[in-house]
Each structure stands twice: as structure tokens, then as C-alpha cells.
Amino acid sequence: MRERWWLVLLVTVIATAAAAVYAEEAPKVYKAEADVLVIPAVQGDSATNGLGLLTDSSDPTQVTTTAARVLFSESVADLVRRRMKLSDTPEGILSHITIDPIAQSNLIAVTASASSAQLAQRLANGYAQAAIDRRTDLLHTEIDALVPSLRARLTTLPPADRTGSGSLGERITNLEVLRAAPDPTLRIASRPSLPVSPSSPKPKLALAAGILAGLILGLGAAFASQTLDPRLRREDQLRELFRLPMLARVPDRRSQRGPTPLSPGVLPPDVLEAYRTLRATLSAAIGEDRRSILVTSSASGEGKTTTALNLAYAYAHAGHEVILIEADLRRPTIATAIGVRPVEGLGSVLIGESQLTDALFTVPELGDHLDFLLAGRGGASLVDRLSLPGFYEVVDQALKMADYVIIDSPPLTEVVDALPLAQRVDAVLMVARLNVSRLNRLADLGEMLAQGGIVPAGIAVVGSERTIESSYYQLPPGPKTKVPESVN
């Protein structure tokens, strides 16, 4: 996440901006609430017996829940539509109405949402009143259907039994009283007030949700990016793959990154110092008696050839006799880096056209202690010879002529022919580049070396953050080599 903080920040900014746009452009919704009081009828009351009124129960919440379901009705919505002269359908009106019992009370909240405060207030008030009126109409209809039959029964009774407490005449009187009044079990407890602000969108809540969603999505994008782009980002990823020491951390030279390796003449003092550190740590790791060193990597473009060239120069600068052999026959690039055009090279030596002493040459700007054996012409056709005894003899001859032999090997995962050579040299140095090397290729390289019984001396990490330049790194200065115009 530290490496992809920019991705987390970018996603968070986008999500927050989207939330801000939503808060600004989304339609405003206003809500108004009317409260309806539920007064359940007493069970067993002769006046209300047989009527569809809400009756009390041992569980008060059950009564209010039942009342809420009864009030949410298309017939009520149709009555509201006709009274308010709305163009919407009853189903559409119900989509703007919510009816919920208020916890631990006999109140029901009738909430209406609309695009304006006035309409929300009118709709909440109109629906609550229409619900009570609708229940009243149903009650009156039941009474109108019941009273005639009760009157007919009343005429069959003796005059003394027609009146009095609990008599049929008293029930008829009570029903007529109910007929003249609204439903006694429902009453509007509070009328809706005019909303002063929209209930949605809420800018502060939307921005907070946008920031939170952005952080969550950003973190998810960071982990997804790691899965979809498994490049080397940290040194501890190398430690997880290989139990090898980090011999040097070479600062990055982004302004001069390209297909051509970088010679000592174009590198700043702090980078040259990193290669001198690599020389010291590598010598300490392999010992003084191990003098042939093969430099390889998992793929091209990871700084392998630049490391081999500057490591050879670092040894030569310390007074050792060094021969740098360019064994990357498919992609020879050292000649371009040091500004030469050799006629003879490793290829001509391998096929017997020239001797090793004739193919070696020096570059005055890099000193007399560093000899080069470059690929030469036709090297690509001789790749198979890297695994033959003839090449081993070239290495043995070079060791008799120099203190150290540095071999710029092709990437072993791309040219497996160089693997037997890695088994014959004294030490293998791996090069990995942060933000370029891929973890799967590094893992393949490690598995290939392990199968060949090869334990690398360590890893040179290219692409670390540059150190702060100071006068400490100004001495001694690097050589001033002439570099072709193709090199930045």
C-alpha cells in the first residue's frame, strides 16, 4: 500500500468528486411526517362486537403493526389521488409513502417524500387523513348493514326487554353514535410540519461516504494491482524468494535509462560508489580465491550488462587485472556503450579464427587494467557453443591472464544454454531491478539455479532511491569516456 499510495489517493479523490457531483446534481427529496394514534377497542364490548375495528391485545406492538399494514392500501392512495388531483397512479403514490410503527408506542408514522417541501407536507397530511376516512367509510358501511337486522330483531322482543343496560336497543343506540363519528380507533396525533431542508442528498454525508468508499475501493485497487502487475517493488520481496544477501543498492538513473548499458563515464559519483560497494561486498562474500564471476538476471532490461561493465571497472580501478567477457551473444550492447567497433571477438575465438590475446582490447578512458572480449560479429549463431568445452577453455585462459574474469551472461530464463556455464564459474551474481523485474520470472530464475545446484553469491538491486549527492562522492571522479549520440 505504501508503494501504491498514489492509486489509493486517486481512487479516493475520484470517489469524493463523484459524491460531490451527486450531492450537487441529484434531485432534492423532502420528507414530511404525520403521526397517527392507535386507540384499540376493548375486546368483548357489545357496542363494537362484530365490527372490523382494531381491538386491544396483550402485545401492543402487534396492534400498531396490524394498523400499519391496514393503512398501507391502494384504496387509500386512490382516495388521496382524487382529493389532491394528482396525475400519479395509486401504485406511484404508495412508492412515496412509508408507514412504520414507532417503537414502544401506539403511534404510527406516516412519512411522505416529494420533490418539494410543500408537496411532501400536503401528501403526508392528505394520506393520514385519507387513511382514517377510508377506515371510517368501511366502519359506517358495516354499521349500515348491521343496524337494519338488529332493528328487525328488536321488534320481536317484549317492550320491557328492548331497553336497559346491555339490551339490544342500547347496542343499536351505540352503533348509531359510532355511525355519526369517525373511526374511534384511529386519530391524527400530529400534523406534518413543513420541511426546512431536503432529506437527501445530504452533502456532508455524501462526501463522508465518498471518502470512505474511495478508501475501500483504493485499497482494493492496490491489492488488485499487486495481483495483476506482480513486479518487484520492495527488497523484502526478494528476501521472500531468495535467502541471499543484498550486496549493493544501485541508485536509479531514470534520465539515462534505455536499451544501451551505461558505462562508468556517464554515471554520477554516487552510482559509481554503489558499484565500488558491490565490488567490496562481493569479494567478501566469495573470498579472494574465487575469481570468475558470472552476472545474470531474470530478463533483459534489468541492468545486468551495466552492472557487469561497472563491476569490472570497479575491480580494475582497484588495481586488479580484469577481463570482461560479453557472453550475451544474442543482444551484444557493450560495444555501443564504450564506443568501439571490434572486428574480432568471442565468436571468432570460439570458432578458432583468432586467439584470445588477439581478440582482447582495452579502452584508454577506462584504464589499462580492464580488457574486453566482446561478442563480435556473428555471435548470435554461436549461442549453442556457450555450453561446450571450447567456451570453458576460453574462460580458463582468461583466468591465467587476469585476476578476475567478469562474464556478462544472457538472462538464464531466456537463454538456458548459459546454465552449464553458471555451474562452472566461481560465483554467480544476480541483478534485479525495482519496478521492472517480475516476481514470477525471478522465481523461475531461482528455481532454475536451484535445480542446477547453483547458489548465487548475492543480489545487486538496481533502481533504489538515489542517495543525496555530497562532496564525499566527488572523489575519485569517474573516467570521461566518449559515448555515442544514441546514449542519453
C-alpha positions in Angstrom: 0.0 0.0 0.0 2.9 2.3 0.6 4.1 1.8 -3.0 0.6 2.4 -4.4 -0.4 5.3 -2.1 -1.0 7.3 -5.3 -3.6 4.8 -6.5 -5.4 4.9 -3.2 -5.3 8.7 -3.3 -6.5 8.8 -6.9 -9.5 6.5 -6.3 -10.4 8.4 -3.1 -10.3 11.7 -4.9 -12.5 10.3 -7.8 -15.0 8.8 -5.4 -15.2 12.0 -3.3 -15.6 14.1 -6.5 -18.4 11.7 -7.7 -20.1 12.1 -4.3 -19.8 15.9 -4.5 -21.3 15.9 -8.0 -24.1 13.6 -6.8 -24.8 15.9 -3.9 -25.0 18.8 -6.2 -26.9 17.3 -9.1 -29.1 14.7 -7.6 -32.8 15.6 -7.3 -33.8 17.0 -3.9 -36.1 14.9 -1.9 -38.1 16.4 1.0 -39.8 14.3 3.7 -42.8 15.2 6.0 -44.3 13.0 8.7 -47.7 12.8 10.2 -48.3 10.7 13.4 -51.5 8.5 13.7 -52.6 7.4 17.2 -54.0 3.9 17.6 -56.7 3.5 20.3 -57.7 -0.1 20.1 -61.3 -1.1 21.1 -61.9 -3.2 24.2 -62.4 -6.8 23.5 -65.9 -8.1 24.4 -67.5 -4.6 24.1 -71.1 -5.3 22.9 -71.2 -2.0 21.0 -68.2 -2.9 18.8 -68.6 -6.6 18.7 -68.6 -7.9 15.2 -67.2 -4.7 13.6 -63.8 -4.6 11.9 -62.3 -2.3 14.4 -58.8 -2.6 15.9 -59.1 -4.4 19.2 -56.6 -4.4 22.1 -54.1 -7.2 22.6 -51.6 -8.4 25.2 -48.9 -7.3 22.8 -49.4 -3.6 22.0 -46.8 -3.7 19.2 -49.0 -6.3 17.4 -51.9 -3.8 17.3 -49.8 -1.0 15.8 -48.2 -3.4 13.3 -51.6 -4.5 12.2 -52.8 -0.9 11.9 -49.7 0.0 9.8 -50.5 -2.8 7.3 -54.1 -1.8 7.2 -53.3 1.8 6.4 -50.9 1.0 3.6 -53.6 0.4 0.9 -54.1 1.2 -2.8 -57.7 2.3 -2.0 -56.3 4.9 0.4 -53.8 6.0 -2.3 -56.5 6.3 -4.8 -58.6 8.5 -2.5 -55.5 10.7 -2.0 -55.1 10.9 -5.8 -58.6 12.1 -6.3 -58.6 14.5 -3.5 -55.3 16.1 -4.3 -55.9 15.8 -8.1 -52.6 14.1 -8.7 -51.7 12.6 -12.0 -49.8 9.7 -10.5 -51.3 6.2 -10.1 -52.1 4.7 -6.7 -49.1 2.5 -7.0 -46.9 5.5 -7.7 -48.3 7.4 -4.7 -47.6 4.4 -2.5 -44.0 4.4 -3.6 -43.6 7.8 -1.9 -45.3 6.7 1.3 -43.8 4.8 4.2 -45.8 3.7 7.2 -43.9 2.4 10.2 -44.9 1.8 13.8 -43.0 3.9 16.3 -41.3 1.6 18.7 -42.9 1.0 22.1 -45.8 3.3 21.5 -49.3 3.4 20.0 -48.2 5.8 17.3 -47.7 5.1 13.6 -45.5 7.4 11.5 -46.9 8.2 8.0 -44.0 9.7 6.0 -44.3 11.1 2.5 -41.4 12.0 0.2 -41.7 14.5 -2.6 -39.6 16.9 -4.8 -40.8 20.0 -2.8 -41.4 20.7 0.8 -45.0 21.8 0.3 -45.9 18.7 -1.7 -44.3 16.4 0.9 -46.3 18.2 3.7 -49.6 18.0 1.8 -49.1 14.4 0.8 -48.3 13.2 4.4 -51.2 15.1 5.8 -53.6 14.0 3.0 -52.6 10.3 3.2 -53.0 10.2 7.0 -56.4 11.9 6.8 -57.5 9.7 3.8 -56.5 6.5 5.7 -58.7 7.5 8.7 -61.5 8.5 6.4 -61.2 5.2 4.5 -61.4 3.2 7.7 -64.4 5.4 8.8 -66.2 4.6 5.5 -65.7 0.9 6.0 -67.0 1.2 9.6 -70.1 3.1 8.5 -70.8 0.6 5.8 -70.6 -2.3 8.3 -73.0 -0.4 10.7 -75.4 0.4 7.9 -75.5 -3.3 7.0 -75.9 -4.4 10.7 -78.4 -2.0 12.2 -81.5 -2.9 10.0 -81.2 -6.6 11.0 -80.9 -5.5 14.7 -84.0 -3.3 14.4 -85.9 -6.2 13.0 -84.9 -8.4 15.9 -85.8 -5.6 18.3 -89.5 -5.5 17.2 -89.8 -9.2 18.1 -88.8 -8.6 21.7 -91.2 -7.6 24.5 -91.2 -3.9 25.3 -89.6 -4.5 28.7 -86.6 -6.2 27.0 -86.0 -3.6 24.4 -84.2 -1.0 26.6 -81.9 -1.0 29.5 -78.3 -1.9 30.1 -76.9 -4.5 27.8 -80.2 -4.6 25.8 -80.5 -4.8 22.1 -81.9 -1.3 22.0 -78.8 0.1 23.8 -76.5 -1.6 21.2 -78.4 -0.1 18.4 -78.1 3.3 20.0 -74.3 2.8 20.4 -74.0 1.8 16.8 -75.8 4.9 15.7 -73.4 7.0 17.8 -70.5 5.3 16.0 -72.2 5.9 12.7 -72.2 9.6 13.3 -68.5 9.8 14.2 -65.1 8.8 12.6 -63.4 5.5 13.4 -62.7 5.7 17.1 -59.6 3.6 17.0 -57.5 5.9 14.7 -56.8 9.6 15.2 -54.2 12.0 13.9 -51.9 12.8 16.8 -49.7 15.4 15.0 -49.9 17.1 11.6 -46.8 17.2 9.4 -44.7 20.3 9.6 -43.1 22.0 6.5 -39.6 20.5 5.9 -36.9 23.2 6.1 -34.2 21.2 4.2 -34.1 18.2 1.9 -33.7 14.8 3.5 -31.5 13.8 0.5 -29.0 14.2 -0.8 -27.1 15.3 2.3 -23.8 16.9 1.1 -21.8 16.2 4.3 -22.9 12.6 4.5 -22.4 12.1 0.8 -18.8 13.4 1.0 -18.1 11.2 4.0 -19.5 8.2 2.2 -17.4 9.1 -0.9 -14.2 9.3 1.1 -14.9 6.0 2.9 -15.9 4.3 -0.3 -12.8 5.7 -2.1 -10.5 4.4 0.6 -12.1 1.0 0.5 -12.0 0.9 -3.3 -8.5 2.3 -3.4 -7.2 -0.3 -1.0 -8.9 -3.0 -3.1 -7.4 -1.5 -6.3 -3.9 -1.5 -4.7 -4.2 -5.2 -3.8 -5.7 -6.0 -7.3 -2.8 -4.1 -8.9 -0.3 -6.1 -7.0 -2.0 -9.3 -8.2 -2.4 -8.2 -11.8 1.0 -6.5 -12.0 3.4 -8.7 -10.0 6.5 -6.6 -10.4 9.3 -6.3 -7.9 8.5 -3.4 -5.6 10.5 -3.9 -2.4 13.6 -5.6 -1.3 11.8 -7.8 1.2 10.0 -9.4 -1.8 13.5 -10.6 -2.9 14.2 -11.9 0.6 11.0 -13.9 0.5 12.1 -15.5 -2.8 15.8 -15.9 -2.1 17.7 -16.3 1.2 20.5 -14.2 -0.3 22.3 -11.1 0.8 21.7 -7.8 -0.9 25.2 -7.0 -1.9 24.6 -3.5 -3.2 21.8 -1.0 -3.8 22.5 0.9 -7.0 20.7 4.3 -7.3 18.4 4.7 -10.3 19.3 6.8 -13.3 15.9 7.4 -14.9 17.2 10.1 -17.2 19.6 7.7 -18.8 17.6 4.5 -18.8 17.5 2.8 -22.2 18.5 -0.3 -24.2 22.2 0.7 -24.1 24.1 -0.1 -20.9 25.7 2.8 -19.0 29.5 3.0 -18.9 31.4 4.5 -16.0 31.9 7.7 -17.9 28.3 8.7 -17.8 27.4 7.7 -14.3 27.4 10.1 -11.4 29.7 9.6 -8.4 27.1 8.1 -6.1 26.3 5.4 -8.6 30.0 4.6 -9.1 30.3 4.4 -5.4 27.5 1.8 -5.3 29.4 -0.4 -7.7 32.6 0.0 -5.7 30.5 -1.1 -2.7 29.3 -4.1 -4.8 33.0 -5.0 -5.5 33.8 -5.0 -1.8 30.8 -6.9 -0.6 31.1 -9.5 -3.4 34.7 -10.1 -2.7 33.9 -10.5 1.0 31.1 -13.0 0.1 33.1 -15.2 -2.3 36.6 -14.9 -1.0 39.9 -14.0 -2.7 40.4 -17.3 -4.4 37.2 -17.2 -6.4 37.9 -15.1 -9.5 35.4 -16.0 -12.2 32.1 -14.2 -11.7 29.0 -14.6 -13.9 26.5 -11.7 -13.9 22.9 -12.7 -14.9 19.3 -11.6 -14.4 15.8 -13.0 -15.0 15.1 -10.9 -18.1 16.5 -8.2 -20.3 16.3 -4.5 -19.2 17.2 -5.1 -15.6 20.6 -3.5 -15.6 22.6 -6.8 -15.9 25.1 -5.5 -18.5 25.5 -2.1 -16.8 26.3 -4.0 -13.6 28.8 -6.3 -15.3 30.6 -3.4 -17.0 30.8 -1.2 -13.9 31.7 -4.1 -11.6 34.6 -4.9 -14.0 35.7 -1.3 -13.9 35.5 -1.2 -10.1 37.8 -4.2 -9.9 40.2 -2.6 -12.4 40.1 0.7 -10.7 41.3 -1.0 -7.5 44.4 -2.2 -9.4 43.3 -5.7 -10.4 43.7 -7.1 -13.9 40.2 -7.8 -15.2 38.8 -9.3 -18.4 35.2 -8.6 -19.2 33.7 -11.3 -21.4 30.4 -10.5 -23.3 28.6 -13.8 -23.4 25.2 -12.3 -24.2 25.6 -13.2 -27.9 22.0 -12.6 -28.9 22.0 -9.0 -27.7 25.5 -7.6 -27.6 25.5 -4.0 -26.3 28.8 -3.3 -24.6 30.5 -2.1 -27.8 27.9 0.6 -28.2 28.2 1.6 -24.5 32.0 2.1 -24.7 32.1 3.5 -28.2 34.1 0.8 -30.1 33.6 -1.5 -33.1 35.6 -4.6 -32.6 36.3 -6.9 -35.6 37.3 -9.9 -33.6 35.5 -11.1 -30.5 34.2 -14.1 -28.6 32.6 -15.5 -31.7 35.8 -15.6 -33.7 37.7 -17.2 -30.7 35.1 -19.9 -30.3 35.3 -21.0 -34.0 39.1 -20.8 -34.0 39.5 -17.9 -36.3 41.5 -15.8 -33.8 43.4 -16.3 -30.5 42.1 -14.9 -27.2 45.1 -12.5 -26.9 44.3 -11.1 -30.4 40.6 -10.5 -29.6 41.2 -8.7 -26.3 41.5 -4.9 -26.3 41.4 -2.0 -23.9 39.7 1.4 -23.9 42.1 4.1 -22.8 39.4 6.1 -21.0 38.7 3.0 -18.7 42.4 2.3 -18.0 44.9 -0.4 -18.9 43.8 -2.9 -16.2 40.5 -3.7 -17.9 40.4 -5.9 -21.1 37.3 -6.6 -23.2 36.3 -9.7 -25.0 33.1 -8.7 -26.8 30.7 -10.8 -28.7 31.9 -9.7 -32.1 30.3 -10.4 -35.5 28.1 -13.5 -35.9 27.9 -14.1 -32.2 24.1 -14.9 -32.3 24.7 -18.0 -34.4 27.2 -19.3 -31.8 24.9 -19.3 -28.7 24.9 -23.1 -28.5 28.7 -23.0 -28.0 28.3 -21.4 -24.6 27.7 -24.8 -23.1 30.6 -26.5 -25.0 34.1 -27.2 -23.6 35.5 -24.7 -26.0 34.0 -21.8 -24.1 35.2 -23.2 -20.8 38.7 -23.2 -22.2 38.3 -19.5 -23.1 37.4 -18.7 -19.5 40.3 -20.8 -18.2 42.7 -18.9 -20.5 41.3 -15.6 -19.3 41.8 -16.6 -15.7 45.5 -17.3 -16.4 45.8 -13.8 -17.8 43.8 -11.8 -15.3 43.0 -11.6 -11.6 39.2 -11.5 -12.2 37.1 -12.6 -15.2 33.6 -11.0 -15.3 31.1 -12.7 -17.6 28.1 -10.8 -18.9 25.7 -13.7 -19.2 22.4 -13.6 -21.1 19.3 -13.9 -18.8 19.2 -17.5 -17.8 15.4 -17.7 -18.1 15.6 -16.6 -21.7 18.8 -18.4 -22.8 19.1 -21.7 -20.9 22.3 -22.6 -22.9 24.2 -20.5 -20.4 23.2 -22.5 -17.4 26.1 -25.0 -17.7 28.4 -22.0 -17.7 26.9 -20.8 -14.5 27.8 -24.2 -13.0 31.4 -23.8 -14.0 32.2 -20.3 -12.7 33.3 -19.5 -9.2 30.4 -17.2 -8.4 27.1 -16.1 -9.8 25.8 -12.6 -9.2 22.0 -11.9 -9.7 20.8 -8.5 -10.8 17.2 -7.4 -10.1 15.6 -4.0 -10.9 12.9 -2.5 -8.7 9.6 -1.7 -10.6 10.9 -3.6 -13.6 11.7 -7.2 -12.7 8.7 -9.5 -12.5 8.3 -11.7 -9.4 7.3 -14.8 -11.5 10.4 -14.5 -13.6 12.6 -14.1 -10.6 11.0 -17.2 -9.1 11.7 -19.1 -12.3 15.3 -18.0 -12.2 15.7 -19.1 -8.6 14.1 -22.5 -9.4 16.4 -23.0 -12.4 19.5 -22.2 -10.4 18.4 -24.5 -7.6 17.8 -27.3 -10.0 21.4 -26.8 -11.3 22.8 -26.8 -7.8 23.8 -23.2 -8.0 23.8 -20.9 -5.0 24.3 -17.3 -6.1 26.7 -15.1 -4.1 24.1 -12.4 -3.7 21.9 -9.9 -5.4 22.6 -6.4 -6.7 19.4 -4.3 -6.5 19.2 -1.7 -9.2 16.7 1.1 -9.0 16.8 2.0 -5.4 16.2 5.6 -4.3 19.2 7.8 -5.1 21.4 8.9 -2.2 21.9 12.6 -1.6 24.9 13.7 -3.5 27.6 15.3 -1.5 31.3 16.1 -1.8 32.1 12.8 -0.3 31.2 11.0 -3.6 33.1 13.5 -5.7 36.5 11.7 -5.2 37.8 10.0 -7.1 36.0 11.1 -10.3 34.9 8.6 -12.9 36.6 8.4 -16.3 35.4 10.5 -19.2 34.5 8.0 -21.9 33.2 9.0 -25.2 29.6 7.8 -25.6 27.7 7.6 -28.9 24.9 10.0 -29.5 22.4 7.2 -29.2 23.1 7.0 -25.4 21.3 9.7 -23.4 
